[in-house]
Amino acid sequence: MEKLDIAIIVLAIALCLVLVGTTIFGEVIETANWGLNFETEGLPPAGPVPVDKLAKFDGYYLGNPEEKTIYLTFDAGYENGCTAQILDTLKKHHAPGTFFLVGNYLEQNADLVRRMIKEGHTVGNHTVHHKDMSKISDFDAFSKEILDLEKMYEDVTGEKMAKVYRPPMGIYSEDNLKMAQKLGYKTVFWSLAYADWDNDHQPDPKQSIEKLTKRLHPGAVVLLHSTSKTNAKILDELLTRWEDLGYRFAPISELGAQPPKI
């Protein structure tokens, strides 16, 4: 048998051992876009990563599925005039929100950011440049996107940033989860969202309320985009509807206090 053949066989055996080890010790978290599978109305969806495995990396997409609790989160890549109305509605309902902001938002909307903090909301880390972070394998480069935003936040508010991080575009990898954890961050995904981000094709308000209420579930981490005119328009009615169903709104600091089991 030639040396090349032997090398190929050895490589194949090694690959088999890796696959066996993966099966025995648990699947590797693949690089992917965050997605959800809603199987039963009123119950939490299944995420691409089991909640217990995600929690090992301080990653979460769901609160306690036995409590009627909602975590309101808003992603903001820029400002287009909707945030003030959203803040007014949150204040009316005494509902804490978490706003995941990027660098240009902090630079251009300091007054709104300070208002968020003053009214009891949390500002989370959405990185400086909103890159696909899964393509960054170097810890220093990953850290720079996170830590530079922390510095910008401190310059704007005079306060330390909460250690909650949302991957831009929901793209993640196991390495990213580990790096965020090393920096002391929780990685926060979501268990309820809808297509609200395209300002040229905003969803119908009535249909949006029905869709978001139909898929609501205990422990929901709700993702809304604060750039959405539909969201600004429906938020008061939506929160009222959810309150009528017996739900309460919780701060993001409670997420992960009791890792869910589903």
C-alpha positions in Angstrom: 0.0 0.0 0.0 1.4 3.4 -1.0 2.0 6.2 1.5 -0.7 8.4 0.0 -3.3 5.6 0.4 -2.2 5.1 4.0 -2.5 8.9 4.7 -6.0 9.0 3.2 -7.1 6.0 5.4 -5.7 7.6 8.5 -7.4 10.9 7.7 -10.7 9.1 7.1 -10.4 7.3 10.5 -9.6 10.5 12.2 -12.7 12.1 10.7 -14.9 9.2 11.8 -13.5 9.6 15.3 -14.4 13.3 15.3 -17.9 12.5 14.1 -18.3 9.8 16.7 -17.1 12.1 19.4 -19.5 14.7 18.3 -22.4 12.3 18.6 -21.3 11.1 22.0 -20.4 14.4 23.6 -23.0 16.7 21.9 -23.4 18.5 18.6 -21.3 21.4 17.7 -23.2 24.7 17.3 -23.1 25.4 13.6 -22.7 28.9 12.1 -26.2 29.9 11.0 -28.9 32.5 11.0 -31.2 32.4 14.0 -34.5 30.8 13.1 -37.6 29.4 14.9 -40.0 26.6 14.4 -43.5 27.3 15.8 -45.2 23.9 16.2 -48.1 24.6 18.6 -49.9 27.9 19.0 -49.4 29.5 22.4 -46.3 27.4 23.2 -42.6 28.4 22.8 -41.0 27.7 19.5 -38.0 25.4 19.0 -34.8 27.3 18.3 -31.9 25.9 16.2 -30.0 25.4 19.4 -31.5 23.7 22.5 -32.0 26.1 25.4 -29.8 24.0 27.7 -26.9 23.9 25.3 -27.2 27.6 24.5 -27.3 28.5 28.2 -23.9 26.9 28.7 -22.5 29.8 26.7 -24.7 32.3 28.5 -26.9 32.4 25.4 -30.7 32.8 25.7 -33.8 33.1 23.4 -36.5 32.2 25.9 -37.5 33.0 29.5 -39.4 30.7 31.8 -42.0 28.9 29.7 -44.2 28.5 32.7 -44.5 32.2 33.5 -46.5 34.8 31.5 -43.5 37.0 31.1 -42.5 39.1 28.0 -39.1 40.6 27.4 -39.4 43.4 24.9 -36.3 44.0 22.7 -35.7 46.5 19.9 -33.0 46.4 17.3 -31.9 49.8 16.0 -29.5 50.3 13.2 -30.5 53.9 12.7 -33.1 56.4 13.7 -36.1 57.4 11.4 -38.4 59.1 13.8 -40.2 56.2 15.4 -38.3 55.7 18.7 -39.8 58.6 20.6 -43.3 57.3 20.0 -42.2 53.8 21.0 -40.7 55.2 24.2 -43.9 57.1 24.9 -45.9 53.8 24.6 -43.5 51.9 26.8 -43.8 54.6 29.5 -47.6 54.4 29.3 -47.5 50.7 30.0 -44.6 50.8 32.5 -42.9 48.3 30.2 -39.1 48.0 30.3 -37.4 47.5 27.0 -34.0 46.6 25.7 -32.6 48.6 22.7 -29.7 46.9 20.9 -27.8 49.8 19.3 -25.0 50.1 16.9 -22.2 52.7 16.7 -23.8 55.3 14.4 -27.0 55.3 16.5 -25.0 56.2 19.6 -23.1 58.9 17.7 -26.2 60.5 16.1 -28.9 60.1 18.7 -27.4 60.8 22.1 -30.5 62.5 23.4 -32.7 59.5 22.6 -30.1 57.1 24.2 -30.1 59.2 27.4 -33.9 59.2 27.4 -33.9 55.4 27.2 -31.7 55.2 30.3 -33.6 57.8 32.2 -36.9 56.0 31.6 -35.6 52.7 32.9 -34.7 50.9 29.7 -31.6 48.9 28.9 -29.2 49.6 26.1 -27.6 46.4 24.7 -24.6 45.8 22.5 -25.3 45.3 18.8 -21.6 46.0 17.8 -20.1 49.1 16.3 -20.4 48.3 12.6 -23.2 45.6 12.5 -20.9 43.1 10.7 -21.4 39.3 10.3 -19.6 38.5 13.5 -19.4 34.8 12.7 -16.7 35.7 10.1 -14.5 37.1 12.8 -12.4 34.3 14.3 -9.8 36.5 16.0 -10.7 37.3 19.6 -9.1 40.7 19.5 -11.1 41.7 16.4 -14.3 40.4 17.9 -13.6 42.2 21.2 -12.9 45.5 19.4 -16.5 45.5 17.9 -17.9 45.0 21.4 -15.6 47.1 23.5 -15.5 50.1 21.2 -19.3 50.3 21.4 -19.0 50.1 25.2 -16.7 53.1 25.2 -19.0 55.0 22.9 -21.9 54.3 25.2 -20.0 55.4 28.3 -19.0 58.7 26.5 -22.7 59.4 25.7 -24.3 58.3 29.0 -21.5 58.4 31.6 -22.6 54.9 32.7 -21.3 51.4 32.1 -23.1 49.3 29.5 -25.2 46.3 30.4 -23.5 43.1 29.4 -26.1 41.9 26.9 -25.2 41.3 23.2 -27.3 40.5 20.1 -25.4 39.2 17.1 -26.1 41.4 14.0 -28.6 39.9 11.6 -28.9 37.0 14.1 -25.9 35.2 12.6 -24.0 33.2 15.2 -21.4 30.6 15.7 -20.2 28.6 18.7 -16.9 30.5 18.7 -18.8 33.8 18.8 -20.8 32.6 21.8 -17.6 31.6 23.6 -16.0 35.0 22.8 -19.0 37.0 24.0 -19.1 34.9 27.2 -15.4 35.5 27.8 -16.2 39.2 27.6 -18.8 38.7 30.3 -21.8 39.0 28.0 -25.1 37.2 27.7 -26.0 36.6 24.0 -29.7 37.4 23.5 -31.6 35.9 20.6 -35.4 35.9 20.4 -38.5 33.6 20.4 -40.9 36.0 18.6 -40.4 38.3 15.7 -41.9 39.1 12.3 -40.9 40.8 9.0 -40.9 44.5 10.2 -37.5 45.7 9.1 -38.1 46.7 5.4 -39.3 50.4 5.5 -40.4 50.2 1.9 -42.7 47.3 2.6 -44.1 47.8 6.0 -46.5 45.1 7.3 -50.2 45.7 7.7 -51.0 46.9 11.3 -54.0 44.7 11.9 -52.4 41.6 10.5 -49.2 42.4 12.5 -51.2 42.5 15.8 -52.9 39.2 15.0 -49.7 37.5 14.0 -47.8 38.6 17.1 -50.6 37.8 19.5 -51.2 34.4 17.9 -47.6 33.4 18.4 -47.2 34.9 21.8 -46.1 32.4 24.5 -44.9 32.5 28.1 -41.3 33.6 28.4 -41.3 35.3 25.1 -38.2 37.3 24.0 -39.8 39.6 21.5 -37.7 41.2 18.7 -39.1 44.4 17.1 -37.3 46.9 15.0 -37.6 50.5 16.3 -37.3 51.7 12.7 -40.7 50.2 11.9 -43.6 52.7 11.4 -46.0 49.8 11.9 -44.5 49.0 15.2 -44.8 52.6 16.4 -48.4 52.6 15.3 -49.5 49.3 16.8 -47.4 49.1 20.0 -50.0 50.6 22.3 -52.8 48.3 21.2 -50.4 45.3 21.0 -49.2 45.8 24.6 -52.7 46.3 25.8 -53.8 43.1 24.1 -50.9 41.2 25.8 -51.7 42.7 29.2 -55.3 41.6 28.8 -54.0 38.1 28.3 -52.3 38.3 31.7 -48.8 38.9 30.6 -46.2 41.2 32.4 -43.2 42.9 30.9 -39.8 42.1 32.5 -36.4 43.7 32.3 -33.7 41.8 30.4 -31.7 41.4 33.6 -34.2 38.7 34.6 -33.5 36.6 31.5 -31.4 33.6 32.3 -32.0 33.8 36.1 -33.8 30.5 35.8 -32.8 28.8 32.5 -35.9 27.3 30.9 -36.4 23.6 30.2 -38.4 22.7 27.1 
